Amino acid sequence: MRKTLLLLLAVAVPAALCYDPLFHDNLTEVLPSTGTDGDVAIGYFSTGGAWRTDSTGESTYYDLESGVSSLRLLATGRYGLTSSHTVSALLPAYFLLSSPGDSTGGGIPNVWVSLDGWMERDPQVLLRGAIRIPFKGALESGSYREGEQNLALDGSVTVEAPISRAYGGASLRGTGGIRYSFWSWGAVPSNSLDLPDSADVRPATEVRLQGLLAFQANPELELRGGLEFATRGDSDVRTNEGTTELENTGRRTLDLRAGFSLSRSDMPLSFDLYYRLDGENVGKEWGLMVSGIGLGLGDLFGGTPSGGRS
């Protein structure tokens, strides 16, 4: 049983985080031309079980005999390229706090670079194109890994539409995106004895949706809540014998998300709680992310942060 649970840990838990770094803070407005913005979010996440799809295609939930917890960081820097376009760089990092057995891990798995631009201003519609540049383990250590080692392209659209103006107003925020991953050498996510441990692997195209209801309780306080959904099919593996689709390696997540933001001039604060409601080939994870705690890019890299969150 212990070996089975460790296998579930290795395959299911890192496969899909409870939050996606690129979708954590979707822009609804761009920065002014030459404007800058920088922030660091810090979060705690814990996993107590996992959904695993067996050879028959049935997804079963398993409790891990010992939980997995990690500390996650997300450093974000933005620059107003024009009055209608903002370029962003997002650098996720993690540190494993606890896990079954002797697993250890930490580091920076990749970086996201994105470009947001107006499509419509009334209602507010933004288009985003992004590229994920993986470091392929060069900045990670230990036996535990988060993120994927595939170069990926992501395209999405974000819409914000007011639905009420009472008590400061409420609005709907929705984001839909498609992510395409390229071939990359890595561990084969399959238990088949006919396949090597490592080969060229390409995850299937992923669809990600986010819908939030935001309410402005007062000029400084915003409350929000909603759902995030992601799904993709089975991965492909390429060996000397050809290309094979790895059955029962697709994944699906449904997460509840709730939070608030305080738009204070001295120190704007944002808090987001994530809780996984359902999934396939992923861990049952919950966690929280906090930003605006006075830690900026200048604290990490020695510069002086400027600007603020849009």
Kinemage of the C-alpha trace (Angstrom):
@kinemage 1
@onewidth
@group {chain A} dominant
@subgroup {mainchain}
@vectorlist {calphas} color= white
{ca met a 1} P 0.000 0.000 0.000
{ca arg a 2} L 2.822 2.408 0.812
{ca lys a 3} L 4.416 1.913 -2.634
{ca thr a 4} L 1.034 2.497 -4.251
{ca leu a 5} L 0.523 5.748 -2.395
{ca leu a 6} L 4.021 6.954 -3.235
{ca leu a 7} L 3.315 6.189 -6.888
{ca leu a 8} L 0.122 8.222 -6.655
{ca leu a 9} L 2.112 11.016 -5.088
{ca ala a 10} L 4.701 10.988 -7.852
{ca val a 11} L 2.199 10.860 -10.711
{ca ala a 12} L -0.895 12.676 -9.548
{ca val a 13} L 0.130 15.398 -7.132
{ca pro a 14} L 2.554 17.461 -9.257
{ca ala a 15} L 0.468 17.009 -12.416
{ca ala a 16} L -1.909 19.939 -11.764
{ca leu a 17} L -1.501 22.611 -9.141
{ca cys a 18} L -4.524 24.006 -7.325
{ca tyr a 19} L -3.642 27.352 -8.844
{ca asp a 20} L -2.160 28.117 -12.240
{ca pro a 21} L 0.529 30.848 -12.115
{ca leu a 22} L -0.583 32.377 -15.416
{ca phe a 23} L -4.276 32.471 -14.388
{ca his a 24} L -3.718 33.554 -10.779
{ca asp a 25} L -4.082 37.253 -11.581
{ca asn a 26} L -5.714 37.779 -14.985
{ca leu a 27} L -5.521 41.432 -15.990
{ca thr a 28} L -8.789 43.323 -16.577
{ca glu a 29} L -6.940 46.569 -17.430
{ca val a 30} L -3.520 47.280 -18.917
{ca leu a 31} L -0.843 49.557 -17.490
{ca pro a 32} L -0.346 53.054 -18.907
{ca ser a 33} L 2.469 53.482 -21.395
{ca thr a 34} L 5.889 53.015 -19.660
{ca gly a 35} L 4.105 52.245 -16.376
{ca thr a 36} L 5.529 49.488 -14.176
{ca asp a 37} L 4.134 47.088 -11.599
{ca gly a 38} L 5.842 44.412 -9.505
{ca asp a 39} L 4.726 42.094 -6.738
{ca val a 40} L 5.498 38.794 -5.025
{ca ala a 41} L 2.711 36.444 -3.890
{ca ile a 42} L 3.364 33.762 -1.285
{ca gly a 43} L 1.173 30.753 -0.570
{ca tyr a 44} L 0.761 27.547 1.419
{ca phe a 45} L -0.737 24.450 -0.216
{ca ser a 46} L -1.575 20.998 1.130
{ca thr a 47} L -2.670 17.712 -0.452
{ca gly a 48} L -4.276 14.835 1.437
{ca gly a 49} L -5.275 12.527 -1.400
{ca ala a 50} L -5.431 12.006 -5.142
{ca trp a 51} L -7.705 10.862 -7.957
{ca arg a 52} L -6.067 8.173 -10.087
{ca thr a 53} L -7.432 6.656 -13.307
{ca asp a 54} L -6.751 2.915 -13.614
{ca ser a 55} L -6.310 0.749 -16.710
{ca thr a 56} L -10.091 0.363 -17.073
{ca gly a 57} L -10.600 4.132 -17.287
{ca glu a 58} L -12.226 4.389 -13.858
{ca ser a 59} L -11.133 7.296 -11.658
{ca thr a 60} L -10.737 6.428 -7.983
{ca tyr a 61} L -9.926 8.661 -5.036
{ca tyr a 62} L -7.177 7.569 -2.626
{ca asp a 63} L -6.194 9.057 0.722
{ca leu a 64} L -2.459 9.523 1.159
{ca glu a 65} L -1.162 8.054 4.402
{ca ser a 66} L 0.803 11.247 4.949
{ca gly a 67} L -0.096 14.644 3.533
{ca val a 68} L 1.994 16.734 1.156
{ca ser a 69} L 2.520 20.429 1.824
{ca ser a 70} L 4.510 23.071 -0.012
{ca leu a 71} L 5.329 26.760 0.015
{ca arg a 72} L 4.844 28.546 -3.308
{ca leu a 73} L 6.009 31.928 -4.523
{ca leu a 74} L 4.977 33.889 -7.594
{ca ala a 75} L 7.073 36.907 -8.604
{ca thr a 76} L 5.407 39.150 -11.194
{ca gly a 77} L 6.825 42.099 -13.115
{ca arg a 78} L 4.879 44.179 -15.649
{ca tyr a 79} L 5.660 47.018 -18.063
{ca gly a 80} L 3.298 49.190 -20.099
{ca leu a 81} L 4.600 48.680 -23.616
{ca thr a 82} L 1.997 51.079 -25.039
{ca ser a 83} L -1.216 52.605 -23.709
{ca ser a 84} L -3.006 49.462 -24.944
{ca his a 85} L -0.465 46.683 -24.304
{ca thr a 86} L 1.240 45.344 -21.171
{ca val a 87} L 4.068 42.823 -21.148
{ca ser a 88} L 4.470 40.612 -18.070
{ca ala a 89} L 6.994 38.129 -16.696
{ca leu a 90} L 5.861 35.594 -14.079
{ca leu a 91} L 8.368 33.508 -12.160
{ca pro a 92} L 6.886 30.690 -10.026
{ca ala a 93} L 8.929 28.956 -7.324
{ca tyr a 94} L 8.223 26.298 -4.691
{ca phe a 95} L 9.677 24.536 -1.666
{ca leu a 96} L 8.435 21.157 -0.420
{ca leu a 97} L 7.660 21.304 3.313
{ca ser a 98} L 6.446 17.768 4.044
{ca ser a 99} L 5.655 14.527 2.216
{ca pro a 100} L 5.574 10.738 2.676
{ca gly a 101} L 8.963 9.051 2.700
{ca asp a 102} L 12.153 10.974 2.047
{ca ser a 103} L 10.966 13.197 -0.823
{ca thr a 104} L 12.557 16.634 -1.037
{ca gly a 105} L 12.342 19.377 -3.605
{ca gly a 106} L 12.420 23.042 -4.377
{ca gly a 107} L 13.340 25.594 -7.009
{ca ile a 108} L 12.049 27.492 -10.036
{ca pro a 109} L 10.419 25.249 -12.681
{ca asn a 110} L 9.809 27.789 -15.486
{ca val a 111} L 8.972 31.376 -16.408
{ca trp a 112} L 5.902 32.764 -18.189
{ca val a 113} L 6.165 35.794 -20.512
{ca ser a 114} L 2.857 37.282 -21.663
{ca leu a 115} L 1.444 40.195 -23.648
{ca asp a 116} L -2.014 41.580 -22.783
{ca gly a 117} L -3.844 43.999 -25.084
{ca trp a 118} L -7.242 45.645 -25.382
{ca met a 119} L -9.776 44.170 -27.759
{ca glu a 120} L -12.714 46.243 -26.452
{ca arg a 121} L -12.868 48.803 -23.642
{ca asp a 122} L -16.646 48.847 -23.113
{ca pro a 123} L -17.292 46.103 -22.166
{ca gln a 124} L -13.732 45.363 -21.068
{ca val a 125} L -12.232 42.603 -23.223
{ca leu a 126} L -8.513 41.768 -23.130
{ca leu a 127} L -6.598 39.278 -25.245
{ca arg a 128} L -3.475 37.574 -23.918
{ca gly a 129} L -0.748 35.571 -25.574
{ca ala a 130} L 1.854 33.843 -23.408
{ca ile a 131} L 4.807 31.487 -23.670
{ca arg a 132} L 6.077 29.143 -20.960
{ca ile a 133} L 9.849 28.738 -20.978
{ca pro a 134} L 10.848 25.685 -18.893
{ca phe a 135} L 14.183 25.438 -17.128
{ca lys a 136} L 14.075 21.607 -17.364
{ca gly a 137} L 15.199 21.089 -13.782
{ca ala a 138} L 18.269 23.350 -14.000
{ca leu a 139} L 16.943 25.503 -11.135
{ca glu a 140} L 15.330 22.664 -9.143
{ca ser a 141} L 16.732 20.159 -6.680
{ca gly a 142} L 15.442 17.094 -4.871
{ca ser a 143} L 13.193 14.212 -5.888
{ca tyr a 144} L 9.944 16.212 -5.995
{ca arg a 145} L 9.016 18.333 -9.026
{ca glu a 146} L 6.272 20.850 -9.755
{ca gly a 147} L 5.275 22.088 -13.166
{ca glu a 148} L 6.017 20.559 -16.556
{ca gln a 149} L 9.180 20.632 -18.665
{ca asn a 150} L 7.407 21.364 -21.960
{ca leu a 151} L 7.644 24.627 -23.860
{ca ala a 152} L 4.036 25.833 -24.153
{ca leu a 153} L 1.966 28.557 -25.829
{ca asp a 154} L -1.174 29.925 -24.165
{ca gly a 155} L -3.857 32.136 -25.667
{ca ser a 156} L -6.776 33.523 -23.671
{ca val a 157} L -9.463 36.191 -23.515
{ca thr a 158} L -10.665 37.968 -20.348
{ca val a 159} L -14.023 39.745 -20.129
{ca glu a 160} L -15.340 41.910 -17.292
{ca ala a 161} L -18.953 43.082 -17.403
{ca pro a 162} L -20.865 44.992 -14.678
{ca ile a 163} L -24.113 43.382 -13.516
{ca ser a 164} L -25.118 45.785 -10.718
{ca arg a 165} L -24.230 49.254 -9.545
{ca ala a 166} L -25.816 48.964 -6.102
{ca tyr a 167} L -23.523 49.249 -3.072
{ca gly a 168} L -20.497 49.992 -5.218
{ca gly a 169} L -21.373 47.532 -7.981
{ca ala a 170} L -20.847 43.888 -8.863
{ca ser a 171} L -19.290 42.435 -11.992
{ca leu a 172} L -18.657 39.151 -13.718
{ca arg a 173} L -15.073 38.270 -14.716
{ca gly a 174} L -14.477 35.420 -17.066
{ca thr a 175} L -11.328 34.054 -18.687
{ca gly a 176} L -11.059 31.254 -21.227
{ca gly a 177} L -7.803 29.929 -22.608
{ca ile a 178} L -6.187 27.198 -24.687
{ca arg a 179} L -2.676 25.875 -23.983
{ca tyr a 180} L -0.554 23.975 -26.502
{ca ser a 181} L 2.539 22.079 -25.330
{ca phe a 182} L 5.506 21.010 -27.468
{ca trp a 183} L 7.512 17.789 -27.336
{ca ser a 184} L 10.037 17.516 -24.517
{ca trp a 185} L 12.226 14.762 -23.086
{ca gly a 186} L 11.016 13.685 -19.671
{ca ala a 187} L 9.522 10.983 -17.478
{ca val a 188} L 6.827 8.886 -19.163
{ca pro a 189} L 3.537 9.266 -17.196
{ca ser a 190} L 2.501 5.638 -17.577
{ca asn a 191} L 2.879 2.307 -15.780
{ca ser a 192} L 3.207 0.306 -19.011
{ca leu a 193} L 6.075 -2.189 -19.010
{ca asp a 194} L 6.406 -1.739 -22.787
{ca leu a 195} L 7.596 1.863 -22.466
{ca pro a 196} L 10.896 3.320 -21.206
{ca asp a 197} L 11.030 5.426 -18.054
{ca ser a 198} L 11.961 8.520 -20.108
{ca ala a 199} L 11.175 9.580 -23.680
{ca asp a 200} L 9.838 12.473 -25.751
{ca val a 201} L 6.469 13.383 -24.207
{ca arg a 202} L 3.824 15.889 -25.288
{ca pro a 203} L 0.795 16.680 -23.108
{ca ala a 204} L -2.484 17.140 -24.936
{ca thr a 205} L -3.908 20.600 -25.631
{ca glu a 206} L -5.444 22.003 -22.455
{ca val a 207} L -8.589 24.111 -22.064
{ca arg a 208} L -8.838 26.333 -18.980
{ca leu a 209} L -11.855 28.371 -17.829
{ca gln a 210} L -12.282 30.776 -14.934
{ca gly a 211} L -15.444 32.567 -13.783
{ca leu a 212} L -15.545 34.967 -10.823
{ca leu a 213} L -18.241 37.181 -9.318
{ca ala a 214} L -16.676 40.355 -7.872
{ca phe a 215} L -18.450 42.737 -5.491
{ca gln a 216} L -17.114 46.152 -4.474
{ca ala a 217} L -18.192 46.319 -0.822
{ca asn a 218} L -16.665 49.787 -0.383
{ca pro a 219} L -14.097 51.926 -2.239
{ca glu a 220} L -11.230 49.903 -0.724
{ca leu a 221} L -12.646 46.376 -0.319
{ca glu a 222} L -13.467 43.950 -3.131
{ca leu a 223} L -14.923 40.482 -2.473
{ca arg a 224} L -14.866 37.755 -5.114
{ca gly a 225} L -15.638 34.082 -5.599
{ca gly a 226} L -16.122 31.547 -8.350
{ca leu a 227} L -14.847 28.420 -10.075
{ca glu a 228} L -11.849 27.380 -12.169
{ca phe a 229} L -11.961 24.414 -14.545
{ca ala a 230} L -9.240 22.797 -16.640
{ca thr a 231} L -9.169 19.687 -18.801
{ca arg a 232} L -6.899 17.959 -21.284
{ca gly a 233} L -6.700 14.586 -22.985
{ca asp a 234} L -4.117 11.803 -22.921
{ca ser a 235} L -0.448 12.601 -23.447
{ca asp a 236} L 1.609 11.289 -26.391
{ca val a 237} L 4.996 9.584 -26.146
{ca arg a 238} L 7.498 9.207 -29.016
{ca thr a 239} L 10.053 6.394 -29.130
{ca asn a 240} L 12.036 4.608 -31.834
{ca glu a 241} L 8.964 2.462 -32.460
{ca gly a 242} L 6.775 5.508 -33.206
{ca thr a 243} L 4.248 7.730 -31.441
{ca thr a 244} L 1.862 6.274 -28.863
{ca glu a 245} L -1.052 7.793 -26.997
{ca leu a 246} L -0.788 7.061 -23.278
{ca glu a 247} L -4.214 5.896 -22.204
{ca asn a 248} L -5.725 7.221 -18.964
{ca thr a 249} L -3.157 10.008 -18.561
{ca gly a 250} L -5.574 12.881 -19.237
{ca arg a 251} L -6.391 15.191 -16.372
{ca arg a 252} L -9.260 17.344 -15.185
{ca thr a 253} L -9.641 19.809 -12.300
{ca leu a 254} L -12.515 21.754 -10.768
{ca asp a 255} L -11.493 24.272 -8.117
{ca leu a 256} L -13.400 26.649 -5.894
{ca arg a 257} L -11.777 30.063 -5.548
{ca ala a 258} L -12.683 32.874 -3.147
{ca gly a 259} L -10.844 35.951 -1.948
{ca phe a 260} L -10.693 39.666 -1.341
{ca ser a 261} L -8.543 42.699 -2.188
{ca leu a 262} L -7.823 45.828 -0.156
{ca ser a 263} L -6.896 48.760 -2.385
{ca arg a 264} L -4.942 50.740 0.201
{ca ser a 265} L -2.488 53.341 -1.047
{ca asp a 266} L 0.179 52.335 1.471
{ca met a 267} L 0.029 48.553 0.990
{ca pro a 268} L -2.585 46.952 -1.297
{ca leu a 269} L -3.428 43.433 -0.113
{ca ser a 270} L -4.892 40.496 -2.023
{ca phe a 271} L -5.922 37.093 -0.597
{ca asp a 272} L -7.112 34.033 -2.549
{ca leu a 273} L -8.284 30.679 -1.208
{ca tyr a 274} L -8.293 27.601 -3.479
{ca tyr a 275} L -10.077 24.317 -2.830
{ca arg a 276} L -10.266 21.380 -5.240
{ca leu a 277} L -13.795 20.034 -5.592
{ca asp a 278} L -13.168 17.284 -8.137
{ca gly a 279} L -10.494 15.982 -10.484
{ca glu a 280} L -8.892 13.220 -12.489
{ca asn a 281} L -5.228 12.199 -12.209
{ca val a 282} L -4.573 15.089 -9.836
{ca gly a 283} L -4.161 15.652 -6.122
{ca lys a 284} L -7.006 16.864 -3.896
{ca glu a 285} L -5.350 20.102 -2.920
{ca trp a 286} L -6.256 23.251 -1.067
{ca gly a 287} L -4.230 26.374 -0.506
{ca leu a 288} L -4.067 30.113 -0.124
{ca met a 289} L -2.067 32.862 -1.830
{ca val a 290} L -1.376 36.306 -0.382
{ca ser a 291} L 0.131 39.266 -2.236
{ca gly a 292} L 0.679 42.911 -1.386
{ca ile a 293} L 2.454 42.140 1.877
{ca gly a 294} L 5.239 44.613 1.181
{ca leu a 295} L 7.431 42.095 -0.645
{ca gly a 296} L 8.190 43.240 -4.182
{ca leu a 297} L 10.563 42.461 -7.000
{ca gly a 298} L 13.048 44.937 -5.592
{ca asp a 299} L 13.307 42.879 -2.404
{ca leu a 300} L 14.232 39.799 -4.444
{ca phe a 301} L 16.583 41.360 -6.982
{ca gly a 302} L 17.916 44.434 -5.199
{ca gly a 303} L 16.068 47.063 -7.216
{ca thr a 304} L 13.442 49.624 -6.260
{ca pro a 305} L 9.863 48.625 -7.173
{ca ser a 306} L 7.673 51.212 -8.802
{ca gly a 307} L 4.103 51.555 -9.854
{ca gly a 308} L 1.114 49.639 -8.513
{ca arg a 309} L -1.428 47.012 -9.436
{ca ser a 310} L -3.898 47.981 -12.134
